[in-house]
Amino acid sequence: MQAYVSWMDKQSRLVKIILCIWILDITWAVYRILGAVKNKNWLHLVLAILWIVAAGTVGWILDIVWIILFGRIFWFKE
């Protein structure tokens, strides 16, 4: 779990953008869920599970924009 979160954090901006593409954005949903479990944050866990629905609509676009602008996905700072 920690290894996956660390691996995703260490990727280049280009790889992060590629992983934001519509179907591949599920990798970021898994990242959010594992990060919430790692930090024992139940609110973030519920929001991460709900994000799976949003990722199929507009969530992946938000992720791409956030990575381009800030270098991280659209999510809460922990």
PyMOL Python script that loads the backbone (N, CA, C, O; Angstrom):
from pymol import cmd

cmd.read_pdbstr("""\
ATOM      1  N   MET A   1       0.836  -1.182   0.000  1.00  0.00           N
ATOM      2  CA  MET A   1       0.000   0.000   0.000  1.00  0.00           C
ATOM      3  C   MET A   1       0.881   1.246   0.000  1.00  0.00           C
ATOM      4  O   MET A   1       0.718   2.114  -0.857  1.00  0.00           O
ATOM      5  N   GLN A   2       1.793   1.344   0.928  1.00  0.00           N
ATOM      6  CA  GLN A   2       2.687   2.492   1.009  1.00  0.00           C
ATOM      7  C   GLN A   2       3.576   2.566  -0.222  1.00  0.00           C
ATOM      8  O   GLN A   2       3.894   3.653  -0.705  1.00  0.00           O
ATOM      9  N   ALA A   3       3.973   1.411  -0.724  1.00  0.00           N
ATOM     10  CA  ALA A   3       4.845   1.380  -1.893  1.00  0.00           C
ATOM     11  C   ALA A   3       4.129   1.949  -3.116  1.00  0.00           C
ATOM     12  O   ALA A   3       4.733   2.675  -3.905  1.00  0.00           O
ATOM     13  N   TYR A   4       2.854   1.628  -3.277  1.00  0.00           N
ATOM     14  CA  TYR A   4       2.089   2.145  -4.418  1.00  0.00           C
ATOM     15  C   TYR A   4       1.938   3.656  -4.332  1.00  0.00           C
ATOM     16  O   TYR A   4       2.123   4.355  -5.329  1.00  0.00           O
ATOM     17  N   VAL A   5       1.606   4.164  -3.157  1.00  0.00           N
ATOM     18  CA  VAL A   5       1.445   5.610  -2.965  1.00  0.00           C
ATOM     19  C   VAL A   5       2.769   6.317  -3.229  1.00  0.00           C
ATOM     20  O   VAL A   5       2.792   7.351  -3.897  1.00  0.00           O
ATOM     21  N   SER A   6       3.852   5.784  -2.724  1.00  0.00           N
ATOM     22  CA  SER A   6       5.169   6.385  -2.946  1.00  0.00           C
ATOM     23  C   SER A   6       5.558   6.341  -4.421  1.00  0.00           C
ATOM     24  O   SER A   6       6.112   7.303  -4.952  1.00  0.00           O
ATOM     25  N   TRP A   7       5.265   5.219  -5.078  1.00  0.00           N
ATOM     26  CA  TRP A   7       5.587   5.080  -6.487  1.00  0.00           C
ATOM     27  C   TRP A   7       4.838   6.120  -7.313  1.00  0.00           C
ATOM     28  O   TRP A   7       5.417   6.739  -8.205  1.00  0.00           O
ATOM     29  N   MET A   8       3.558   6.312  -7.022  1.00  0.00           N
ATOM     30  CA  MET A   8       2.757   7.298  -7.758  1.00  0.00           C
ATOM     31  C   MET A   8       3.282   8.708  -7.505  1.00  0.00           C
ATOM     32  O   MET A   8       3.317   9.524  -8.427  1.00  0.00           O
ATOM     33  N   ASP A   9       3.686   9.005  -6.280  1.00  0.00           N
ATOM     34  CA  ASP A   9       4.205  10.336  -5.960  1.00  0.00           C
ATOM     35  C   ASP A   9       5.500  10.643  -6.701  1.00  0.00           C
ATOM     36  O   ASP A   9       5.756  11.797  -7.044  1.00  0.00           O
ATOM     37  N   LYS A  10       6.317   9.628  -6.951  1.00  0.00           N
ATOM     38  CA  LYS A  10       7.633   9.826  -7.553  1.00  0.00           C
ATOM     39  C   LYS A  10       7.607   9.911  -9.075  1.00  0.00           C
ATOM     40  O   LYS A  10       8.634  10.197  -9.690  1.00  0.00           O
ATOM     41  N   GLN A  11       6.472   9.672  -9.684  1.00  0.00           N
ATOM     42  CA  GLN A  11       6.400   9.685 -11.150  1.00  0.00           C
ATOM     43  C   GLN A  11       6.582  11.098 -11.695  1.00  0.00           C
ATOM     44  O   GLN A  11       6.311  12.083 -11.008  1.00  0.00           O
ATOM     45  N   SER A  12       7.041  11.176 -12.924  1.00  0.00           N
ATOM     46  CA  SER A  12       7.218  12.477 -13.570  1.00  0.00           C
ATOM     47  C   SER A  12       5.851  13.083 -13.889  1.00  0.00           C
ATOM     48  O   SER A  12       4.834  12.389 -13.882  1.00  0.00           O
ATOM     49  N   ARG A  13       5.844  14.344 -14.159  1.00  0.00           N
ATOM     50  CA  ARG A  13       4.591  15.043 -14.472  1.00  0.00           C
ATOM     51  C   ARG A  13       3.929  14.442 -15.716  1.00  0.00           C
ATOM     52  O   ARG A  13       2.704  14.328 -15.766  1.00  0.00           O
ATOM     53  N   LEU A  14       4.713  14.064 -16.704  1.00  0.00           N
ATOM     54  CA  LEU A  14       4.168  13.482 -17.927  1.00  0.00           C
ATOM     55  C   LEU A  14       3.460  12.157 -17.639  1.00  0.00           C
ATOM     56  O   LEU A  14       2.359  11.920 -18.135  1.00  0.00           O
ATOM     57  N   VAL A  15       4.085  11.301 -16.845  1.00  0.00           N
ATOM     58  CA  VAL A  15       3.467  10.018 -16.492  1.00  0.00           C
ATOM     59  C   VAL A  15       2.192  10.261 -15.702  1.00  0.00           C
ATOM     60  O   VAL A  15       1.191   9.577 -15.919  1.00  0.00           O
ATOM     61  N   LYS A  16       2.212  11.221 -14.791  1.00  0.00           N
ATOM     62  CA  LYS A  16       1.013  11.532 -14.016  1.00  0.00           C
ATOM     63  C   LYS A  16      -0.118  12.004 -14.923  1.00  0.00           C
ATOM     64  O   LYS A  16      -1.275  11.636 -14.714  1.00  0.00           O
ATOM     65  N   ILE A  17       0.203  12.806 -15.916  1.00  0.00           N
ATOM     66  CA  ILE A  17      -0.814  13.280 -16.855  1.00  0.00           C
ATOM     67  C   ILE A  17      -1.365  12.117 -17.679  1.00  0.00           C
ATOM     68  O   ILE A  17      -2.572  12.031 -17.900  1.00  0.00           O
ATOM     69  N   ILE A  18      -0.499  11.239 -18.126  1.00  0.00           N
ATOM     70  CA  ILE A  18      -0.953  10.081 -18.896  1.00  0.00           C
ATOM     71  C   ILE A  18      -1.882   9.216 -18.055  1.00  0.00           C
ATOM     72  O   ILE A  18      -2.879   8.703 -18.563  1.00  0.00           O
ATOM     73  N   LEU A  19      -1.565   9.052 -16.775  1.00  0.00           N
ATOM     74  CA  LEU A  19      -2.414   8.242 -15.897  1.00  0.00           C
ATOM     75  C   LEU A  19      -3.743   8.925 -15.573  1.00  0.00           C
ATOM     76  O   LEU A  19      -4.615   8.309 -14.960  1.00  0.00           O
ATOM     77  N   CYS A  20      -3.907  10.172 -15.968  1.00  0.00           N
ATOM     78  CA  CYS A  20      -5.167  10.883 -15.745  1.00  0.00           C
ATOM     79  C   CYS A  20      -6.159  10.701 -16.888  1.00  0.00           C
ATOM     80  O   CYS A  20      -7.325  11.074 -16.763  1.00  0.00           O
ATOM     81  N   ILE A  21      -5.712  10.140 -17.979  1.00  0.00           N
ATOM     82  CA  ILE A  21      -6.608   9.953 -19.120  1.00  0.00           C
ATOM     83  C   ILE A  21      -7.799   9.115 -18.676  1.00  0.00           C
ATOM     84  O   ILE A  21      -7.686   8.268 -17.789  1.00  0.00           O
ATOM     85  N   TRP A  22      -8.918   9.359 -19.293  1.00  0.00           N
ATOM     86  CA  TRP A  22     -10.232   8.886 -18.881  1.00  0.00           C
ATOM     87  C   TRP A  22     -10.252   7.514 -18.204  1.00  0.00           C
ATOM     88  O   TRP A  22     -10.584   7.449 -17.020  1.00  0.00           O
ATOM     89  N   ILE A  23      -9.929   6.456 -18.859  1.00  0.00           N
ATOM     90  CA  ILE A  23     -10.008   5.125 -18.258  1.00  0.00           C
ATOM     91  C   ILE A  23      -8.871   4.887 -17.267  1.00  0.00           C
ATOM     92  O   ILE A  23      -9.072   4.224 -16.249  1.00  0.00           O
ATOM     93  N   LEU A  24      -7.703   5.409 -17.544  1.00  0.00           N
ATOM     94  CA  LEU A  24      -6.546   5.192 -16.676  1.00  0.00           C
ATOM     95  C   LEU A  24      -6.648   5.944 -15.352  1.00  0.00           C
ATOM     96  O   LEU A  24      -5.866   5.689 -14.437  1.00  0.00           O
ATOM     97  N   ASP A  25      -7.596   6.861 -15.241  1.00  0.00           N
ATOM     98  CA  ASP A  25      -7.742   7.639 -14.010  1.00  0.00           C
ATOM     99  C   ASP A  25      -8.122   6.763 -12.818  1.00  0.00           C
ATOM    100  O   ASP A  25      -8.064   7.220 -11.676  1.00  0.00           O
ATOM    101  N   ILE A  26      -8.503   5.530 -13.063  1.00  0.00           N
ATOM    102  CA  ILE A  26      -8.801   4.617 -11.962  1.00  0.00           C
ATOM    103  C   ILE A  26      -7.555   4.405 -11.101  1.00  0.00           C
ATOM    104  O   ILE A  26      -7.670   4.106  -9.912  1.00  0.00           O
ATOM    105  N   THR A  27      -6.359   4.556 -11.694  1.00  0.00           N
ATOM    106  CA  THR A  27      -5.134   4.426 -10.905  1.00  0.00           C
ATOM    107  C   THR A  27      -5.062   5.504  -9.825  1.00  0.00           C
ATOM    108  O   THR A  27      -4.563   5.257  -8.728  1.00  0.00           O
ATOM    109  N   TRP A  28      -5.559   6.696 -10.139  1.00  0.00           N
ATOM    110  CA  TRP A  28      -5.571   7.769  -9.145  1.00  0.00           C
ATOM    111  C   TRP A  28      -6.657   7.534  -8.104  1.00  0.00           C
ATOM    112  O   TRP A  28      -6.507   7.947  -6.954  1.00  0.00           O
ATOM    113  N   ALA A  29      -7.741   6.881  -8.486  1.00  0.00           N
ATOM    114  CA  ALA A  29      -8.776   6.539  -7.503  1.00  0.00           C
ATOM    115  C   ALA A  29      -8.213   5.551  -6.481  1.00  0.00           C
ATOM    116  O   ALA A  29      -8.450   5.684  -5.280  1.00  0.00           O
ATOM    117  N   VAL A  30      -7.477   4.570  -6.965  1.00  0.00           N
ATOM    118  CA  VAL A  30      -6.824   3.610  -6.062  1.00  0.00           C
ATOM    119  C   VAL A  30      -5.816   4.337  -5.173  1.00  0.00           C
ATOM    120  O   VAL A  30      -5.726   4.057  -3.978  1.00  0.00           O
ATOM    121  N   TYR A  31      -5.068   5.261  -5.748  1.00  0.00           N
ATOM    122  CA  TYR A  31      -4.106   6.064  -4.993  1.00  0.00           C
ATOM    123  C   TYR A  31      -4.808   6.812  -3.858  1.00  0.00           C
ATOM    124  O   TYR A  31      -4.323   6.827  -2.727  1.00  0.00           O
ATOM    125  N   ARG A  32      -5.939   7.425  -4.159  1.00  0.00           N
ATOM    126  CA  ARG A  32      -6.684   8.173  -3.138  1.00  0.00           C
ATOM    127  C   ARG A  32      -7.179   7.251  -2.030  1.00  0.00           C
ATOM    128  O   ARG A  32      -7.075   7.581  -0.849  1.00  0.00           O
ATOM    129  N   ILE A  33      -7.715   6.097  -2.412  1.00  0.00           N
ATOM    130  CA  ILE A  33      -8.228   5.152  -1.423  1.00  0.00           C
ATOM    131  C   ILE A  33      -7.100   4.649  -0.525  1.00  0.00           C
ATOM    132  O   ILE A  33      -7.244   4.637   0.697  1.00  0.00           O
ATOM    133  N   LEU A  34      -5.989   4.238  -1.114  1.00  0.00           N
ATOM    134  CA  LEU A  34      -4.872   3.728  -0.314  1.00  0.00           C
ATOM    135  C   LEU A  34      -4.259   4.811   0.560  1.00  0.00           C
ATOM    136  O   LEU A  34      -3.843   4.540   1.686  1.00  0.00           O
ATOM    137  N   GLY A  35      -4.202   6.030   0.052  1.00  0.00           N
ATOM    138  CA  GLY A  35      -3.697   7.133   0.867  1.00  0.00           C
ATOM    139  C   GLY A  35      -4.586   7.410   2.063  1.00  0.00           C
ATOM    140  O   GLY A  35      -4.091   7.693   3.154  1.00  0.00           O
ATOM    141  N   ALA A  36      -5.892   7.331   1.868  1.00  0.00           N
ATOM    142  CA  ALA A  36      -6.826   7.546   2.971  1.00  0.00           C
ATOM    143  C   ALA A  36      -6.722   6.426   4.000  1.00  0.00           C
ATOM    144  O   ALA A  36      -6.776   6.680   5.203  1.00  0.00           O
ATOM    145  N   VAL A  37      -6.574   5.192   3.532  1.00  0.00           N
ATOM    146  CA  VAL A  37      -6.420   4.067   4.460  1.00  0.00           C
ATOM    147  C   VAL A  37      -5.111   4.203   5.227  1.00  0.00           C
ATOM    148  O   VAL A  37      -5.070   3.981   6.437  1.00  0.00           O
ATOM    149  N   LYS A  38      -4.039   4.569   4.522  1.00  0.00           N
ATOM    150  CA  LYS A  38      -2.724   4.732   5.168  1.00  0.00           C
ATOM    151  C   LYS A  38      -2.781   5.778   6.274  1.00  0.00           C
ATOM    152  O   LYS A  38      -2.192   5.596   7.339  1.00  0.00           O
ATOM    153  N   ASN A  39      -3.496   6.880   6.017  1.00  0.00           N
ATOM    154  CA  ASN A  39      -3.585   7.964   6.996  1.00  0.00           C
ATOM    155  C   ASN A  39      -4.739   7.803   7.980  1.00  0.00           C
ATOM    156  O   ASN A  39      -4.943   8.648   8.852  1.00  0.00           O
ATOM    157  N   LYS A  40      -5.497   6.704   7.834  1.00  0.00           N
ATOM    158  CA  LYS A  40      -6.646   6.419   8.711  1.00  0.00           C
ATOM    159  C   LYS A  40      -7.629   7.588   8.738  1.00  0.00           C
ATOM    160  O   LYS A  40      -8.128   7.976   9.795  1.00  0.00           O
ATOM    161  N   ASN A  41      -7.892   8.134   7.565  1.00  0.00           N
ATOM    162  CA  ASN A  41      -8.801   9.268   7.435  1.00  0.00           C
ATOM    163  C   ASN A  41     -10.083   8.769   6.770  1.00  0.00           C
ATOM    164  O   ASN A  41     -10.122   8.566   5.556  1.00  0.00           O
ATOM    165  N   TRP A  42     -11.131   8.572   7.574  1.00  0.00           N
ATOM    166  CA  TRP A  42     -12.373   7.975   7.092  1.00  0.00           C
ATOM    167  C   TRP A  42     -13.123   8.898   6.140  1.00  0.00           C
ATOM    168  O   TRP A  42     -13.747   8.424   5.191  1.00  0.00           O
ATOM    169  N   LEU A  43     -13.074  10.189   6.372  1.00  0.00           N
ATOM    170  CA  LEU A  43     -13.747  11.126   5.476  1.00  0.00           C
ATOM    171  C   LEU A  43     -13.124  11.069   4.085  1.00  0.00           C
ATOM    172  O   LEU A  43     -13.836  11.032   3.082  1.00  0.00           O
ATOM    173  N   HIS A  44     -11.810  11.061   4.029  1.00  0.00           N
ATOM    174  CA  HIS A  44     -11.131  10.972   2.738  1.00  0.00           C
ATOM    175  C   HIS A  44     -11.388   9.625   2.067  1.00  0.00           C
ATOM    176  O   HIS A  44     -11.451   9.544   0.841  1.00  0.00           O
ATOM    177  N   LEU A  45     -11.536   8.575   2.862  1.00  0.00           N
ATOM    178  CA  LEU A  45     -11.832   7.265   2.296  1.00  0.00           C
ATOM    179  C   LEU A  45     -13.192   7.270   1.612  1.00  0.00           C
ATOM    180  O   LEU A  45     -13.328   6.776   0.492  1.00  0.00           O
ATOM    181  N   VAL A  46     -14.188   7.822   2.275  1.00  0.00           N
ATOM    182  CA  VAL A  46     -15.527   7.903   1.679  1.00  0.00           C
ATOM    183  C   VAL A  46     -15.486   8.772   0.420  1.00  0.00           C
ATOM    184  O   VAL A  46     -16.061   8.403  -0.604  1.00  0.00           O
ATOM    185  N   LEU A  47     -14.816   9.910   0.490  1.00  0.00           N
ATOM    186  CA  LEU A  47     -14.707  10.783  -0.671  1.00  0.00           C
ATOM    187  C   LEU A  47     -13.936  10.118  -1.810  1.00  0.00           C
ATOM    188  O   LEU A  47     -14.258  10.320  -2.981  1.00  0.00           O
ATOM    189  N   ALA A  48     -12.926   9.330  -1.471  1.00  0.00           N
ATOM    190  CA  ALA A  48     -12.147   8.629  -2.496  1.00  0.00           C
ATOM    191  C   ALA A  48     -12.997   7.579  -3.198  1.00  0.00           C
ATOM    192  O   ALA A  48     -12.875   7.392  -4.408  1.00  0.00           O
ATOM    193  N   ILE A  49     -13.844   6.902  -2.461  1.00  0.00           N
ATOM    194  CA  ILE A  49     -14.737   5.922  -3.077  1.00  0.00           C
ATOM    195  C   ILE A  49     -15.751   6.624  -3.969  1.00  0.00           C
ATOM    196  O   ILE A  49     -16.062   6.138  -5.057  1.00  0.00           O
ATOM    197  N   LEU A  50     -16.264   7.750  -3.523  1.00  0.00           N
ATOM    198  CA  LEU A  50     -17.191   8.521  -4.353  1.00  0.00           C
ATOM    199  C   LEU A  50     -16.501   9.103  -5.574  1.00  0.00           C
ATOM    200  O   LEU A  50     -17.143   9.344  -6.596  1.00  0.00           O
ATOM    201  N   TRP A  51     -15.202   9.330  -5.474  1.00  0.00           N
ATOM    202  CA  TRP A  51     -14.448   9.896  -6.585  1.00  0.00           C
ATOM    203  C   TRP A  51     -14.461   8.962  -7.795  1.00  0.00           C
ATOM    204  O   TRP A  51     -14.360   9.426  -8.930  1.00  0.00           O
ATOM    205  N   ILE A  52     -14.584   7.671  -7.571  1.00  0.00           N
ATOM    206  CA  ILE A  52     -14.604   6.722  -8.680  1.00  0.00           C
ATOM    207  C   ILE A  52     -15.722   7.086  -9.656  1.00  0.00           C
ATOM    208  O   ILE A  52     -15.546   6.964 -10.868  1.00  0.00           O
ATOM    209  N   VAL A  53     -16.860   7.527  -9.143  1.00  0.00           N
ATOM    210  CA  VAL A  53     -17.960   7.963 -10.007  1.00  0.00           C
ATOM    211  C   VAL A  53     -17.590   9.264 -10.711  1.00  0.00           C
ATOM    212  O   VAL A  53     -17.852   9.420 -11.904  1.00  0.00           O
ATOM    213  N   ALA A  54     -16.985  10.194  -9.986  1.00  0.00           N
ATOM    214  CA  ALA A  54     -16.623  11.489 -10.557  1.00  0.00           C
ATOM    215  C   ALA A  54     -15.510  11.354 -11.591  1.00  0.00           C
ATOM    216  O   ALA A  54     -15.451  12.129 -12.546  1.00  0.00           O
ATOM    217  N   ALA A  55     -14.640  10.388 -11.408  1.00  0.00           N
ATOM    218  CA  ALA A  55     -13.516  10.215 -12.333  1.00  0.00           C
ATOM    219  C   ALA A  55     -14.005   9.869 -13.736  1.00  0.00           C
ATOM    220  O   ALA A  55     -13.357  10.215 -14.724  1.00  0.00           O
ATOM    221  N   GLY A  56     -15.125   9.202 -13.824  1.00  0.00           N
ATOM    222  CA  GLY A  56     -15.666   8.854 -15.120  1.00  0.00           C
ATOM    223  C   GLY A  56     -16.321  10.019 -15.837  1.00  0.00           C
ATOM    224  O   GLY A  56     -16.574   9.942 -17.039  1.00  0.00           O
ATOM    225  N   THR A  57     -16.596  11.082 -15.128  1.00  0.00           N
ATOM    226  CA  THR A  57     -17.263  12.230 -15.743  1.00  0.00           C
ATOM    227  C   THR A  57     -16.305  13.408 -15.881  1.00  0.00           C
ATOM    228  O   THR A  57     -15.759  13.635 -16.961  1.00  0.00           O
ATOM    229  N   VAL A  58     -16.099  14.146 -14.822  1.00  0.00           N
ATOM    230  CA  VAL A  58     -15.244  15.337 -14.890  1.00  0.00           C
ATOM    231  C   VAL A  58     -13.991  15.223 -14.030  1.00  0.00           C
ATOM    232  O   VAL A  58     -13.107  16.075 -14.119  1.00  0.00           O
ATOM    233  N   GLY A  59     -13.901  14.207 -13.217  1.00  0.00           N
ATOM    234  CA  GLY A  59     -12.765  14.075 -12.308  1.00  0.00           C
ATOM    235  C   GLY A  59     -11.439  13.972 -13.011  1.00  0.00           C
ATOM    236  O   GLY A  59     -10.451  14.547 -12.553  1.00  0.00           O
ATOM    237  N   TRP A  60     -11.391  13.259 -14.103  1.00  0.00           N
ATOM    238  CA  TRP A  60     -10.127  13.095 -14.817  1.00  0.00           C
ATOM    239  C   TRP A  60      -9.658  14.412 -15.414  1.00  0.00           C
ATOM    240  O   TRP A  60      -8.455  14.649 -15.523  1.00  0.00           O
ATOM    241  N   ILE A  61     -10.595  15.271 -15.801  1.00  0.00           N
ATOM    242  CA  ILE A  61     -10.219  16.585 -16.325  1.00  0.00           C
ATOM    243  C   ILE A  61      -9.632  17.445 -15.208  1.00  0.00           C
ATOM    244  O   ILE A  61      -8.633  18.136 -15.409  1.00  0.00           O
ATOM    245  N   LEU A  62     -10.255  17.399 -14.038  1.00  0.00           N
ATOM    246  CA  LEU A  62      -9.725  18.139 -12.889  1.00  0.00           C
ATOM    247  C   LEU A  62      -8.321  17.659 -12.532  1.00  0.00           C
ATOM    248  O   LEU A  62      -7.447  18.467 -12.214  1.00  0.00           O
ATOM    249  N   ASP A  63      -8.106  16.356 -12.584  1.00  0.00           N
ATOM    250  CA  ASP A  63      -6.783  15.819 -12.279  1.00  0.00           C
ATOM    251  C   ASP A  63      -5.735  16.327 -13.269  1.00  0.00           C
ATOM    252  O   ASP A  63      -4.641  16.720 -12.863  1.00  0.00           O
ATOM    253  N   ILE A  64      -6.055  16.322 -14.547  1.00  0.00           N
ATOM    254  CA  ILE A  64      -5.099  16.790 -15.555  1.00  0.00           C
ATOM    255  C   ILE A  64      -4.757  18.259 -15.331  1.00  0.00           C
ATOM    256  O   ILE A  64      -3.585  18.636 -15.352  1.00  0.00           O
ATOM    257  N   VAL A  65      -5.771  19.081 -15.118  1.00  0.00           N
ATOM    258  CA  VAL A  65      -5.539  20.516 -14.897  1.00  0.00           C
ATOM    259  C   VAL A  65      -4.702  20.731 -13.643  1.00  0.00           C
ATOM    260  O   VAL A  65      -3.773  21.538 -13.647  1.00  0.00           O
ATOM    261  N   TRP A  66      -5.026  20.013 -12.573  1.00  0.00           N
ATOM    262  CA  TRP A  66      -4.291  20.189 -11.313  1.00  0.00           C
ATOM    263  C   TRP A  66      -2.836  19.754 -11.449  1.00  0.00           C
ATOM    264  O   TRP A  66      -1.946  20.402 -10.898  1.00  0.00           O
ATOM    265  N   ILE A  67      -2.583  18.676 -12.168  1.00  0.00           N
ATOM    266  CA  ILE A  67      -1.199  18.231 -12.348  1.00  0.00           C
ATOM    267  C   ILE A  67      -0.418  19.244 -13.176  1.00  0.00           C
ATOM    268  O   ILE A  67       0.739  19.537 -12.873  1.00  0.00           O
ATOM    269  N   ILE A  68      -1.040  19.774 -14.212  1.00  0.00           N
ATOM    270  CA  ILE A  68      -0.358  20.777 -15.031  1.00  0.00           C
ATOM    271  C   ILE A  68      -0.052  22.024 -14.211  1.00  0.00           C
ATOM    272  O   ILE A  68       1.044  22.576 -14.309  1.00  0.00           O
ATOM    273  N   LEU A  69      -1.007  22.470 -13.406  1.00  0.00           N
ATOM    274  CA  LEU A  69      -0.824  23.706 -12.649  1.00  0.00           C
ATOM    275  C   LEU A  69       0.005  23.537 -11.383  1.00  0.00           C
ATOM    276  O   LEU A  69       0.862  24.369 -11.085  1.00  0.00           O
ATOM    277  N   PHE A  70      -0.246  22.457 -10.631  1.00  0.00           N
ATOM    278  CA  PHE A  70       0.348  22.323  -9.304  1.00  0.00           C
ATOM    279  C   PHE A  70       1.259  21.110  -9.126  1.00  0.00           C
ATOM    280  O   PHE A  70       1.943  21.006  -8.107  1.00  0.00           O
ATOM    281  N   GLY A  71       1.285  20.193 -10.090  1.00  0.00           N
ATOM    282  CA  GLY A  71       2.137  19.018  -9.984  1.00  0.00           C
ATOM    283  C   GLY A  71       1.581  17.916  -9.119  1.00  0.00           C
ATOM    284  O   GLY A  71       2.305  16.976  -8.791  1.00  0.00           O
ATOM    285  N   ARG A  72       0.324  17.996  -8.737  1.00  0.00           N
ATOM    286  CA  ARG A  72      -0.321  16.947  -7.935  1.00  0.00           C
ATOM    287  C   ARG A  72      -1.768  16.818  -8.392  1.00  0.00           C
ATOM    288  O   ARG A  72      -2.286  17.677  -9.106  1.00  0.00           O
ATOM    289  N   ILE A  73      -2.412  15.737  -7.972  1.00  0.00           N
ATOM    290  CA  ILE A  73      -3.792  15.521  -8.376  1.00  0.00           C
ATOM    291  C   ILE A  73      -4.736  16.418  -7.577  1.00  0.00           C
ATOM    292  O   ILE A  73      -4.362  16.984  -6.550  1.00  0.00           O
ATOM    293  N   PHE A  74      -5.950  16.530  -8.066  1.00  0.00           N
ATOM    294  CA  PHE A  74      -6.986  17.297  -7.381  1.00  0.00           C
ATOM    295  C   PHE A  74      -7.431  16.508  -6.164  1.00  0.00           C
ATOM    296  O   PHE A  74      -8.204  15.557  -6.277  1.00  0.00           O
ATOM    297  N   TRP A  75      -6.942  16.905  -5.007  1.00  0.00           N
ATOM    298  CA  TRP A  75      -7.286  16.207  -3.773  1.00  0.00           C
ATOM    299  C   TRP A  75      -6.894  17.060  -2.589  1.00  0.00           C
ATOM    300  O   TRP A  75      -6.255  18.100  -2.749  1.00  0.00           O
ATOM    301  N   PHE A  76      -7.267  16.631  -1.421  1.00  0.00           N
ATOM    302  CA  PHE A  76      -6.994  17.358  -0.188  1.00  0.00           C
ATOM    303  C   PHE A  76      -5.553  17.125   0.229  1.00  0.00           C
ATOM    304  O   PHE A  76      -5.040  16.013   0.102  1.00  0.00           O
ATOM    305  N   LYS A  77      -4.907  18.148   0.717  1.00  0.00           N
ATOM    306  CA  LYS A  77      -3.548  17.989   1.252  1.00  0.00           C
ATOM    307  C   LYS A  77      -3.654  17.257   2.578  1.00  0.00           C
ATOM    308  O   LYS A  77      -4.529  17.539   3.397  1.00  0.00           O
ATOM    309  N   GLU A  78      -2.745  16.310   2.770  1.00  0.00           N
ATOM    310  CA  GLU A  78      -2.755  15.562   4.027  1.00  0.00           C
ATOM    311  C   GLU A  78      -1.491  15.796   4.775  1.00  0.00           C
ATOM    312  O   GLU A  78      -1.309  15.251   5.864  1.00  0.00           O
TER     313      GLU A  78
END
""", "prot")
cmd.dss("prot")
cmd.show_as("cartoon", "prot")
cmd.util.cbc("prot")
cmd.orient("prot")
